[in-house]
Structures are given as structure tokens and as C-alpha cells.
Amino acid sequence: MPKMIVSIDGVVIKEVTLSKDRTTLGRRPYNDIVIDNLAISGEHAVLHLIGEDVYLEDLNSTNGTYVNGRPVKKQALEHNDVVEVGKYKIRYLLRSNPQELAKAPRAVQPPNPPGAVPLTSAPTVQSPLGSAPGVALIRVLSGSGAGRELSLHKVVTTIGKPGVAVAAVTRRLNGYVVAPIDGGTELNGEPLGKDAVVLQDGDVLELGGARMQFVLS
């Protein structure tokens, strides 16, 4: 199971296994990860476990939540990412190895350009599916982005509109899956549950009134 390793000034103070669908982080004692420091909000952030993927969401905290030095609101986590809250560093590990605590955070990826369909994307990695554009794409059928096509060459691509409906399309070894993060998402006219669902060529997603089609080339 994935783990969060909490440290300050290079000293590990706790280790938390992400075994629940929702793991909260904050100063209040009822949180799953309690950090008793005034720089941390009472309810600072939450970690969503959806299938095999983990998504970090900032809960409008006073001092913000950072991943690899970049402020985020919602972010899919990758192995060895470093979450920063106040002076605390929380390393996300898919494979437990204490030696990885000494590694520096990975390079920060530049933000998406204004008006892009994805809200956030994980860094590109090599995959048996290949990294060439056009392996799969999302075609926007309606809404303000109608006519756009988004190539799914990232590991995780988040689509939708914050505060209305957000879903994540994840690239796996045997294809692509979709899972809701926030708000309601429909797949082929049926509400999408909390579990990740395998996408088929031609599937239609609807988020907040916008319709999108999944296309395999």
C-alpha cells in the first residue's frame, strides 16, 4: 500500500499507510495525519485513494499545499513526490525504502497553458503503450471547449472544471481507466461510481454539462 512519510528538518516523525478511500491531514486531532503546528490549518488537505491512484486536494488551507515546490489545489501523486505543508515535508512512496527519504524532490513540471482542457497532469513516463501522440485522446463534443482534442500521453490527465465536476483518466499497462474526483461524472449516460472504470473506444463522458468522447487510434 502507498505510504506518506512525514518529516521536519530531515527527521522522520511519522509514517502513515494510505489504506482508506479518504485520508485527512491537518492540525485538529480528528485528522488521520495530525500535524500540531500553527502553520497547518485545522483541516488542511485530504488524500483520495481511487483504485491504485492517490490524489491530493488542498482544503482551502491558509498557507497552502505544495507538491515538489509548486502550489496545488488538486494533484495526482507519483512515487517519490514531496508534499510540503508549513515546514513539514511528506514524501509519497509506492515502494517502501527508507533510503529514498534522502533523495531530492523531482524537477517541477511547468503548469498547463491557460485554456487547456486538463486541470493537472502527472509527468510523462515510458509505457508499453508507447509515448507517441495519438495513442488515445479525449474529443470535446460540447461546452466552451467543443472541438478540442486532448492527447492522453501523460500517466494521469485530469479533466473537467473545479467546483463543478472533475475526473481523472489514468494510463495503465493494459489501457485507460477513468475515475471521478469531485462532483458528478457520467459514462455513456450512467453515473460513474467511485471506482475506476476501463474506457472503451467511443465511450462518452459528461462532466458538468460538457460531453467528451474517448477515442483510441
PERARA-V347365 format. One record per residue. RES is the residue in three letters. OMEGA is omega as a letter, one per 30 degrees, with the letter a starting at -180 (* if undefined). NEAR is the number of other C-alpha atoms within 12 Angstrom. Layout:
BEGIN
res;omega;near
RES;OMEGA;NEAR
RES;OMEGA;NEAR
END
This chain:
BEGIN
res;omega;near
MET;l;19
PRO;a;32
LYS;l;32
MET;a;42
ILE;a;37
VAL;l;32
SER;l;26
ILE;a;21
ASP;l;14
GLY;a;17
VAL;l;17
VAL;a;20
ILE;l;20
LYS;l;20
GLU;a;25
VAL;l;28
THR;a;26
LEU;a;31
SER;a;21
LYS;l;20
ASP;a;22
ARG;l;24
THR;a;30
THR;l;33
LEU;l;39
GLY;a;35
ARG;a;25
ARG;a;20
PRO;a;16
TYR;l;15
ASN;l;23
ASP;l;28
ILE;a;33
VAL;l;29
ILE;a;33
ASP;a;23
ASN;a;20
LEU;l;20
ALA;a;21
ILE;l;30
SER;l;29
GLY;l;28
GLU;a;33
HIS;a;37
ALA;l;39
VAL;l;35
LEU;l;40
HIS;l;33
LEU;a;30
ILE;a;33
GLY;l;28
GLU;a;28
ASP;l;37
VAL;l;39
TYR;l;45
LEU;l;40
GLU;l;35
ASP;a;33
LEU;a;23
ASN;a;20
SER;a;26
THR;a;19
ASN;l;24
GLY;l;28
THR;a;38
TYR;l;32
VAL;a;36
ASN;l;28
GLY;a;24
ARG;l;24
PRO;a;27
VAL;l;30
LYS;l;26
LYS;a;40
GLN;l;41
ALA;a;39
LEU;l;39
GLU;l;34
HIS;l;33
ASN;l;31
ASP;l;38
VAL;l;37
VAL;a;44
GLU;l;35
VAL;a;40
GLY;l;29
LYS;a;24
TYR;l;32
LYS;a;34
ILE;a;40
ARG;l;44
TYR;a;39
LEU;l;31
LEU;l;23
ARG;a;19
SER;l;20
ASN;a;19
PRO;a;20
GLN;a;14
GLU;a;20
LEU;a;29
ALA;a;18
LYS;l;16
ALA;l;17
PRO;l;25
ARG;l;19
ALA;a;15
VAL;l;19
GLN;l;19
PRO;a;15
PRO;l;18
ASN;l;16
PRO;a;12
PRO;l;10
GLY;l;13
ALA;a;22
VAL;a;33
PRO;l;35
LEU;l;31
THR;l;37
SER;l;37
ALA;a;34
PRO;l;28
THR;l;20
VAL;l;21
GLN;a;15
SER;l;17
PRO;l;14
LEU;a;23
GLY;a;21
SER;a;19
ALA;l;18
PRO;l;17
GLY;l;20
VAL;l;24
ALA;l;34
LEU;l;35
ILE;l;41
ARG;a;31
VAL;a;30
LEU;a;25
SER;a;20
GLY;a;19
SER;a;18
GLY;a;23
ALA;l;18
GLY;a;17
ARG;l;21
GLU;a;23
LEU;l;32
SER;a;31
LEU;l;41
HIS;l;32
LYS;l;34
VAL;l;34
VAL;l;34
THR;a;40
THR;a;37
ILE;l;45
GLY;a;40
LYS;a;30
PRO;l;23
GLY;l;16
VAL;l;19
ALA;a;27
VAL;l;36
ALA;a;46
ALA;l;48
VAL;a;42
THR;l;40
ARG;l;39
ARG;a;27
LEU;a;15
ASN;l;14
GLY;a;26
TYR;l;32
VAL;l;35
VAL;l;41
ALA;l;43
PRO;l;37
ILE;a;43
ASP;l;28
GLY;a;25
GLY;l;28
THR;l;36
GLU;l;30
LEU;a;30
ASN;l;21
GLY;a;16
GLU;l;14
PRO;l;19
LEU;l;30
GLY;a;20
LYS;a;23
ASP;l;22
ALA;a;27
VAL;l;30
VAL;l;23
LEU;l;30
GLN;l;23
ASP;l;21
GLY;l;19
ASP;a;28
VAL;l;29
LEU;l;42
GLU;a;36
LEU;l;38
GLY;l;24
GLY;l;24
ALA;a;29
ARG;a;30
MET;a;37
GLN;l;32
PHE;a;35
VAL;l;26
LEU;a;23
SER;*;16
END
